[in-house]
Amino acid sequence: MIGYELLFRMASFAFLGPAVTLILRALIARTGRYAVGNTELLDFILSPMGVATGAVATVLTFFLAAFQLSGVILIAEGRSRGRPRSASNAFVEVLRRSPELLRLGLILFVRFSLVLLPGLTVVWLAYWAFWSRYDLYFLTTSRPPAFWFGVAVSGIASVVVGGISVRLLLRWLVSLPVLLIERRGPQDALRVSASRTRGRPWRNVTILAAWLLGAWLLGLSATGLIRLVGEPMLARASGSLATAIPLIGTLMTVHVLLLVGVDVVVGIALALILFRIDREALEPGTADPESAGVGPTKAPASSGGLGSRRTVLAGVLAVVILSALSCLGILDTIGDPTTVTITAHRGDSSSAPENTLAAIRAAIDSGADAAEIDVQLCADGVVAVVHDEDLRRVAGDPRRIVELDFEELRRIDVGRWFGPDFLGERIPSLDEVLDEAGDRITLNIELKMPRERADPTPLVTAVLDALDRKRARGRCVVSSLSYEAVAEVRRQAPGLPIGFIIFKALGDPTRLDLDFLSVRESVATDDLIAGARRRGWPVHVWTVNDPGRLASLVDRGIADVLTSDPRTMVARRAELKGLDDIDRLLFWYRRALIERPWSPFNGAGGPRPPPVARPR
């Protein structure tokens, strides 16, 4: 069983995982884009191609999970009948049964979709009834009564749909072993599973909850053991770089091996649970598939444990080699804090009202390298520097920016809400902000498109005209949540750096025509950072206000950190610059022990160097 788990992981890493990724990217590319994100994501999801992509992604995800469990189930079934099955034999058998697994996944997708559709409809109606007239940022930060009404309705719908989904999941819990062992078709397997699990929902829930708790405790124990053993060893190595590097390499190898072992044990345990639940629920007289009239499960005689032991040894050796290779040049892979830049989010919005001239001055005083501002078009075509699409949050005024002339905006006090020191602070124009910034700070200009997602051309043209009037193209970059907007900037001003702001995306954003990516921290995966760096793009991360996160982001290769508290973040960067090589190395590994624990949902964690080596 261990051999099969390792064989599956090697195959998934080399073939299955990349194949799934290529299929999904090919589907998204049919839209004419390599990636779809943010506001455009909902349009894509609701389109026929989006529905097809969602179906394929769900079915393939189920297929990979079922593939992993199936081999262990077949090996367990063979042993229970005195017909041992080798890991390679089980893998080939599961591969042969792949079409049935895919059909089962498709049927489950359709059935669960029919359950989810009414719930999603209720959430959509709640959005239009309670939330649609508000700016979404105001809604989620100020949380007026309409926000809670929508949350209540959506929450009730989610609980109902979730309850029904869990009930169906328990009904179809043993459909996989039924399909594999008794050679039934997917529809028949679901029917038989529903029959066998009838009357046992709480028992099965208890078993699965115990598995989940045990998995979590096992992973926690493994991580705790590494910390218990590793910390004293690291303390002794703190005086010598020559000692610290091989020691950390050894600890990394042991750490990864231990967590992979936990992952394997947890996967095997789940497969065995499904197998036992199914076998125990068999009707009397049908315990043997042959006597049930479904035919024998053919399992050629195993060649003994030699093949499985070789598979296990090969898997362990692969982990050791990969861990050892990752330690080569490990110091060069740890980020250099002298290269990361700090961007003040909406100016220094912790010290002054956001997107005002006071916030720009505070950002300059904080020592930030850049200030991010948000721009929109007023009704008279002036580019105003303001974030929300209305003035509820900063002035208690429900009117929208696109409905007001700039002179009307100028009469509104947007400093009173922040504090008495800023009474009379006004919304500035882009021209005024460019004058205030001068050559003292770089500006990251975010194009804010109205909710109706109108043609970005007027806003782009107006922004570029302002940059030309102030001769400021060389000290600005432009970004947006709308790819159409930055693509229009590229068309009108090919030399101006543009970035795509990503809250959520499908596909590969690194294949778009950009100069940098600006992503939420949870989106900044190692793979995304590595892909961007291969294109020569810096990756910006937003919005990070905890100075304790800076070291982690630097180590992972992040080039710029957007923060609402630039003064604190600049001070933290100065502290990191004061660390010598050995302090940075030990700091990186101690942080990795904390930030990459094992859980049943992310599998083996463990420390690993950032994906991109940075020359020193």
C-alpha positions in Angstrom: 0.0 0.0 0.0 2.8 2.4 0.8 4.4 1.4 -2.5 1.2 2.3 -4.4 0.9 5.6 -2.6 4.5 6.6 -3.6 4.0 5.3 -7.1 0.8 7.4 -7.4 2.7 10.5 -6.2 5.5 10.0 -8.6 3.1 9.5 -11.5 0.9 12.4 -10.4 4.0 14.7 -10.3 5.4 13.5 -13.6 2.2 12.9 -15.7 -1.2 13.1 -14.2 -0.9 16.5 -12.6 0.7 18.2 -15.6 -1.9 16.6 -17.9 -4.8 18.0 -15.9 -3.2 21.4 -15.9 -2.7 21.4 -19.7 -6.3 20.4 -20.3 -7.7 23.2 -18.1 -5.3 25.8 -19.7 -6.4 24.6 -23.1 -10.1 25.2 -22.2 -9.4 28.6 -20.8 -7.3 29.5 -23.9 -10.4 28.9 -26.0 -11.7 32.3 -24.7 -8.7 33.9 -26.4 -6.9 34.6 -23.1 -4.4 32.6 -21.1 -6.0 33.7 -17.8 -9.3 35.1 -16.6 -9.5 37.0 -13.3 -11.4 39.2 -10.9 -14.5 40.9 -12.4 -14.2 39.0 -15.6 -14.2 35.7 -13.7 -18.0 35.7 -13.1 -18.7 36.3 -16.7 -16.5 33.4 -17.7 -18.0 31.1 -15.1 -21.5 31.8 -16.3 -20.5 31.3 -20.0 -20.8 27.9 -21.7 -17.0 27.6 -21.8 -16.8 28.5 -18.2 -19.4 25.8 -17.2 -17.5 23.3 -19.3 -14.2 24.3 -17.7 -15.7 24.0 -14.2 -17.2 20.6 -15.0 -13.8 19.3 -16.4 -11.9 20.7 -13.4 -14.3 19.1 -10.9 -14.3 15.7 -12.6 -10.5 15.6 -13.0 -10.0 16.6 -9.4 -12.3 13.7 -8.3 -10.5 11.4 -10.7 -7.1 12.1 -9.2 -8.5 11.6 -5.6 -10.3 8.4 -6.7 -7.1 7.2 -8.5 -5.2 7.6 -5.3 -7.7 5.7 -3.2 -8.5 3.0 -5.7 -5.2 1.2 -5.7 -5.2 0.9 -1.9 -8.8 -0.4 -2.0 -7.8 -3.1 -4.6 -4.7 -4.1 -2.6 -6.8 -4.4 0.6 -9.5 -6.4 -1.2 -6.9 -8.8 -2.6 -5.3 -9.4 0.8 -8.7 -10.0 2.4 -9.3 -12.9 -0.1 -5.8 -14.3 0.0 -4.8 -12.9 -3.4 -2.0 -10.3 -2.8 -1.7 -7.6 -5.4 1.5 -5.7 -6.0 1.6 -1.9 -6.1 2.4 -1.9 -9.9 -0.3 -4.4 -10.6 -2.8 -2.2 -8.7 -1.7 0.9 -10.5 -2.2 -0.8 -13.9 -5.6 -2.0 -12.9 -6.7 1.4 -11.7 -5.3 2.9 -15.0 -7.4 0.4 -16.9 -10.5 1.3 -14.9 -9.9 5.1 -15.4 -12.9 5.5 -17.8 -15.2 4.2 -15.1 -13.7 6.6 -12.6 -14.2 9.5 -14.9 -17.8 8.5 -15.6 -18.5 8.3 -11.9 -17.0 11.7 -11.3 -19.2 13.2 -14.1 -22.3 11.7 -12.6 -21.5 13.0 -9.2 -20.8 16.5 -10.7 -24.2 16.6 -12.3 -26.0 15.4 -9.2 -24.3 17.8 -6.9 -24.8 20.6 -9.4 -28.5 20.0 -9.3 -28.3 20.5 -5.5 -26.1 23.6 -5.6 -28.1 25.4 -8.3 -31.1 26.4 -6.1 -28.7 27.6 -3.4 -26.7 29.7 -5.8 -29.9 31.2 -7.2 -30.9 32.3 -3.6 -27.5 33.8 -3.1 -27.8 35.7 -6.4 -31.2 37.0 -5.4 -29.8 38.1 -2.1 -27.1 40.0 -3.8 -29.5 41.9 -6.0 -31.9 42.5 -3.2 -29.5 43.7 -0.5 -26.0 44.3 -1.9 -26.2 45.5 -5.5 -26.8 49.2 -4.8 -23.7 49.4 -2.6 -20.0 49.7 -3.3 -18.6 46.2 -2.4 -15.7 47.6 -0.5 -18.0 49.8 1.6 -20.3 46.8 2.1 -17.6 44.6 3.5 -15.8 47.2 5.6 -18.7 49.3 7.0 -21.2 46.4 7.1 -24.6 48.2 7.1 -27.8 46.3 7.9 -28.2 45.4 4.3 -24.9 43.5 4.5 -26.2 41.3 7.4 -29.6 40.7 5.7 -27.7 39.4 2.7 -25.4 37.3 4.9 -28.4 35.8 6.7 -30.2 34.8 3.6 -27.1 33.5 1.9 -26.0 31.7 5.1 -29.3 29.9 5.5 -29.2 28.8 1.8 -25.6 27.6 2.3 -26.4 25.6 5.4 -29.4 23.9 3.7 -27.3 23.1 0.6 -24.4 22.0 2.7 -26.6 19.7 4.7 -28.1 18.1 1.6 -24.6 17.7 0.1 -23.2 16.0 3.2 -26.2 13.7 3.3 -25.7 12.7 -0.4 -22.0 12.3 0.2 -22.7 9.9 3.0 -25.2 8.0 0.8 -22.6 7.6 -2.0 -19.7 7.1 0.4 -18.8 3.5 -0.7 -19.6 3.9 -4.4 -15.9 3.7 -5.2 -15.2 0.3 -3.6 -18.4 -1.1 -5.0 -17.4 0.0 -8.5 -13.9 -1.4 -8.2 -14.5 -4.6 -6.3 -17.8 -5.7 -7.7 -17.3 -4.4 -11.2 -20.5 -2.5 -11.3 -21.2 0.5 -13.5 -21.1 4.0 -12.0 -24.9 4.4 -11.8 -25.3 0.9 -10.2 -22.4 1.6 -7.8 -24.2 4.8 -6.6 -27.5 2.9 -6.1 -25.8 0.0 -4.2 -23.9 2.5 -2.1 -27.1 4.3 -1.1 -28.6 0.9 -0.1 -25.6 -0.2 2.0 -25.2 3.1 3.9 -28.9 3.5 4.7 -29.5 3.7 8.4 -25.8 4.3 9.2 -25.2 8.1 8.7 -24.1 9.0 12.2 -21.8 6.0 12.5 -20.1 6.9 9.2 -19.9 10.6 10.2 -18.2 9.5 13.5 -15.7 7.3 11.6 -14.8 10.1 9.2 -14.6 12.7 11.9 -12.2 10.4 13.8 -10.1 10.0 10.7 -9.9 13.7 10.2 -9.0 14.3 13.9 -6.4 11.5 13.8 -4.9 12.9 10.6 -4.6 16.4 12.1 -3.1 15.1 15.3 -0.6 12.9 13.4 0.6 15.8 11.3 0.8 18.1 14.3 2.9 15.5 16.2 5.2 15.1 13.2 5.8 18.9 13.0 6.2 19.1 16.8 8.8 16.4 16.8 10.8 18.2 14.1 10.7 21.4 16.2 11.6 19.6 19.4 14.6 18.0 17.8 15.6 20.7 15.4 15.6 23.8 17.7 18.4 22.6 20.0 20.5 21.6 17.0 19.9 25.0 15.3 20.9 26.8 18.4 24.3 24.9 18.5 24.8 25.7 14.8 24.3 29.5 15.2 28.0 30.3 15.1 29.1 28.7 11.9 27.6 29.0 8.4 29.6 25.9 7.3 27.8 23.9 10.1 24.4 25.5 9.6 23.9 24.7 5.9 24.4 20.9 6.0 22.5 20.7 9.3 19.5 22.5 7.8 19.7 20.4 4.7 19.6 17.3 6.9 16.7 18.6 8.9 14.8 19.5 5.7 15.2 16.0 4.3 14.0 14.4 7.6 11.2 16.9 7.8 10.0 16.2 4.2 10.3 12.4 4.7 8.3 12.5 7.9 5.5 14.7 6.5 5.3 12.6 3.3 5.0 9.6 5.5 2.2 11.2 7.4 0.5 12.0 4.1 0.8 8.5 2.9 -0.5 7.0 6.1 -3.5 9.3 6.1 -4.3 8.5 2.5 -4.1 4.8 3.1 -6.3 5.1 6.2 -9.0 6.8 4.3 -9.0 4.2 1.6 -9.2 1.4 4.2 -12.0 3.1 6.0 -14.1 3.2 2.8 -13.2 -0.4 2.1 -14.2 -1.6 5.6 -17.5 0.5 5.6 -18.5 -1.2 2.4 -17.5 -4.7 3.4 -19.2 -4.5 6.7 -22.4 -3.3 5.1 -22.7 -6.2 2.7 -25.9 -8.2 2.8 -25.5 -11.7 4.3 -24.4 -14.1 1.7 -22.8 -11.5 -0.6 -19.5 -11.0 1.2 -17.7 -12.6 -1.6 -18.2 -10.8 -5.0 -18.0 -14.2 -6.8 -21.1 -15.4 -4.8 -22.9 -12.2 -5.5 -22.8 -13.0 -9.2 -20.7 -10.1 -10.2 -17.6 -12.1 -11.2 -14.2 -12.4 -9.6 -11.8 -9.6 -9.2 -8.8 -10.8 -11.0 -5.5 -10.2 -9.2 -2.6 -12.1 -10.6 -0.3 -13.6 -8.0 2.0 -11.0 -6.5 5.7 -11.5 -6.9 6.0 -10.9 -3.2 6.9 -7.8 -1.3 10.1 -7.2 -3.4 8.4 -5.0 -5.9 6.6 -2.9 -3.3 9.8 -2.6 -1.3 11.6 -1.3 -4.4 8.8 1.2 -5.0 9.0 2.5 -1.4 12.8 2.6 -1.6 12.7 4.5 -4.9 10.2 7.0 -3.5 12.3 7.6 -0.4 15.4 8.0 -2.5 13.7 10.5 -4.8 12.7 12.6 -1.8 16.2 12.5 -0.4 17.8 13.5 -3.7 15.3 16.3 -4.3 15.9 17.6 -0.7 19.7 17.4 -1.1 19.6 19.2 -4.4 17.4 21.9 -3.0 20.1 22.6 -0.4 22.7 23.4 -3.0 23.0 27.2 -3.1 20.3 27.4 -0.4 21.6 30.8 0.8 21.3 32.3 -2.7 17.6 31.2 -2.9 16.7 33.1 0.3 15.4 36.6 -0.6 17.5 39.7 -0.2 15.6 42.4 1.9 17.7 45.1 0.2 15.9 44.5 -3.1 12.2 44.5 -1.9 10.3 47.8 -2.3 7.5 49.1 -0.1 4.4 50.7 -1.6 2.0 52.8 0.5 -1.5 51.5 -0.2 -3.7 54.5 -1.1 -0.9 56.7 0.2 0.0 56.3 3.9 -3.6 55.5 4.8 -2.7 54.7 8.4 -1.6 58.2 9.0 -3.9 60.3 6.8 -7.2 59.9 4.9 -6.7 57.5 2.0 -6.0 58.8 -1.6 -5.6 62.4 -0.4 -2.7 64.8 -0.8 -2.1 64.4 3.0 -1.8 60.6 2.4 0.8 61.2 -0.3 2.8 63.5 1.8 2.7 61.0 4.7 3.8 58.2 2.3 6.8 60.2 1.3 7.7 60.9 4.9 7.4 57.2 5.8 10.2 56.3 3.5 8.1 54.2 1.2 9.4 53.6 -2.3 6.0 54.1 -4.0 2.4 55.1 -3.4 -0.6 53.3 -4.8 -3.6 55.5 -5.7 -7.0 54.7 -7.3 -8.4 56.8 -10.1 -11.9 57.1 -11.7 -13.6 59.4 -14.2 -16.0 62.0 -13.0 -19.1 62.9 -15.0 -17.2 65.8 -16.6 -14.2 63.6 -17.6 -11.8 64.8 -14.9 -9.7 62.0 -13.3 -10.4 61.9 -9.6 -8.3 60.0 -7.1 -10.8 58.0 -5.0 -11.3 54.3 -4.3 -15.0 53.5 -3.9 -17.6 54.0 -6.6 -19.6 56.1 -4.2 -18.9 58.3 -1.2 -20.8 56.4 1.6 -17.7 55.2 3.4 -15.6 58.4 3.4 -18.4 61.1 3.5 -21.7 59.3 4.2 -22.9 60.4 0.8 -24.5 57.7 -1.4 -23.9 59.5 -4.7 -21.6 57.7 -7.2 -18.4 59.3 -8.6 -19.6 58.8 -12.2 -22.7 60.9 -11.5 -20.8 64.0 -10.1 -18.7 66.7 -11.8 -15.3 67.2 -10.2 -16.2 70.6 -8.7 -19.1 68.9 -6.9 -16.7 66.3 -5.5 -14.3 69.1 -4.4 -17.1 70.4 -2.1 -17.2 67.2 -0.1 -15.1 66.8 3.0 -13.3 63.4 3.0 -11.1 64.0 6.0 -13.6 64.4 8.8 -14.2 60.6 9.0 -10.5 60.0 9.6 -9.9 62.6 12.4 -10.2 66.2 13.4 -6.7 67.0 12.1 -7.9 66.4 8.6 -11.1 68.5 8.5 -11.5 70.0 5.0 -9.4 67.4 3.2 -10.7 67.1 -0.4 -10.6 64.5 -3.1 -7.7 65.5 -5.4 -7.4 65.2 -9.1 -4.7 63.0 -10.7 -2.9 66.2 -11.8 -2.7 67.4 -8.2 -1.3 64.1 -7.0 1.3 64.0 -9.7 2.4 67.5 -8.6 2.5 66.5 -5.0 4.5 63.3 -5.6 7.0 65.0 -8.0 10.2 63.0 -8.2 10.0 62.1 -4.5 8.0 58.9 -4.8 6.9 56.6 -7.6 3.1 56.3 -8.2 1.3 53.1 -8.9 -2.0 54.2 -10.6 -4.8 51.8 -10.3 -7.6 52.2 -12.9 -11.0 51.7 -11.2 -13.6 50.6 -13.6 -17.3 51.2 -12.7 -19.4 48.1 -11.9 -21.0 48.3 -15.3 -17.5 47.6 -16.7 -17.8 50.2 -19.4 -15.2 50.8 -22.2 -11.9 51.5 -20.5 -10.7 53.8 -23.3 -12.0 57.1 -21.9 -10.3 56.6 -18.5 -7.1 55.3 -20.0 -6.9 58.2 -22.4 -7.6 60.8 -19.6 -4.9 59.2 -17.4 -2.3 59.2 -20.1 -3.1 62.8 -21.0 -2.5 63.8 -17.3 0.8 61.9 -17.3 1.9 63.7 -20.5 0.9 67.1 -19.1 3.0 66.5 -16.1 5.8 64.6 -17.9 5.3 61.8 -15.4 5.3 58.6 -17.5 8.8 57.8 -16.3 7.8 57.8 -12.6 4.5 55.9 -12.8 3.2 52.5 -13.4 -0.4 51.6 -14.2 -2.4 48.6 -12.8 -6.0 47.4 -12.7 -8.3 44.6 -11.7 -9.5 44.8 -15.3 -7.2 43.2 -17.8 -9.1 45.0 -20.6 -8.1 48.3 -19.0 -4.3 47.5 -18.8 -4.4 46.1 -22.3 -5.8 49.4 -23.5 -2.9 51.2 -21.7 -0.5 48.8 -23.6 -2.2 49.7 -26.9 -2.0 53.5 -26.3 1.3 53.7 -24.4 3.5 50.6 -25.2 6.4 51.8 -23.0 4.4 52.4 -19.8 4.8 49.5 -17.3 1.4 47.8 -16.7 0.4 45.3 -14.0 -2.7 43.0 -13.5 -4.1 43.0 -10.0 -5.3 39.5 -9.2 -7.9 38.8 -6.5 -8.7 35.4 -8.0 -7.9 33.9 -11.4 -8.2 30.9 -13.6 -5.4 29.9 -16.0 -1.8 31.1 -16.2 -1.6 34.9 -15.7 2.2 34.7 -16.5 1.3 34.2 -20.2 -0.5 37.6 -20.4 1.1 40.7 -21.9 2.2 42.5 -18.7 5.2 43.9 -16.9 4.3 42.8 -13.4 1.7 41.0 -11.3 0.0 42.4 -8.2 -1.7 39.7 -6.2 -3.3 38.9 -3.0 -0.9 37.1 -0.6 -2.9 33.8 -0.8 -2.6 33.9 -4.7 1.2 34.3 -4.5 2.1 30.6 -4.8 5.6 29.5 -5.4 4.7 28.4 -8.9 3.2 31.8 -9.7 6.3 33.6 -8.4 8.6 31.3 -10.3 6.6 31.7 -13.5 6.6 35.5 -13.2 10.3 35.6 -12.6 10.9 33.4 -15.7 9.2 36.2 -17.6 11.3 38.8 -15.8 8.3 40.2 -14.0 8.3 41.4 -10.4 5.4 40.2 -8.2 3.7 42.7 -5.9 1.7 41.4 -2.9 -1.2 43.3 -1.3 -2.4 44.3 1.3 0.2 43.3 4.0 -0.1 45.2 7.3 1.6 42.7 9.6 5.4 43.4 9.6 6.0 39.8 10.7 5.0 38.7 7.2 7.7 40.7 5.4 10.5 38.2 6.0 8.4 35.4 4.6 7.5 37.4 1.5 11.1 38.4 0.9 12.3 34.8 1.2 9.7 33.7 -1.4 10.9 36.2 -4.0 8.3 38.9 -3.7 9.5 42.2 -5.2 7.1 44.7 -3.7 4.8 44.8 -0.7 1.7 47.0 -0.7 0.8 48.1 2.9 -1.5 50.5 4.6 1.2 51.0 7.3 4.4 51.8 5.3 6.2 53.4 8.2 6.2 50.2 10.2 7.0 48.1 7.1 9.9 50.3 6.2 11.3 49.9 9.7 10.9 46.1 9.5 12.8 46.0 6.2 15.6 47.9 7.9 15.8 45.3 10.6 16.0 42.5 8.1 18.8 44.3 6.2 20.8 44.2 9.5 20.8 40.3 9.6 23.9 38.5 8.5 23.8 35.4 6.3 23.7 32.9 9.1 20.9 34.8 10.9 18.9 35.0 7.7 19.4 31.2 7.1 18.3 30.2 10.6 15.5 32.7 10.6 14.2 31.3 7.3 14.2 27.7 8.6 12.5 28.5 11.9 9.8 30.4 10.0 9.4 27.5 7.6 8.7 25.2 10.5 5.8 27.4 11.6 4.4 28.4 8.2 4.4 25.1 6.4 2.7 22.6 8.7 1.0 19.5 7.6 -2.8 19.4 7.4 -5.3 16.9 5.9 -6.2 19.5 3.3 -2.8 20.5 2.0 -0.9 17.3 2.4 2.8 17.3 3.1 4.0 20.7 3.9 7.5 21.2 5.2 10.1 23.7 4.4 11.4 24.3 0.9 13.5 27.1 -0.5 11.9 29.7 -2.7 11.6 28.7 -6.3 13.9 31.4 -7.7 17.6 31.9 -7.0 18.5 35.5 -6.8 22.2 36.4 -7.5 24.0 38.1 -4.7 
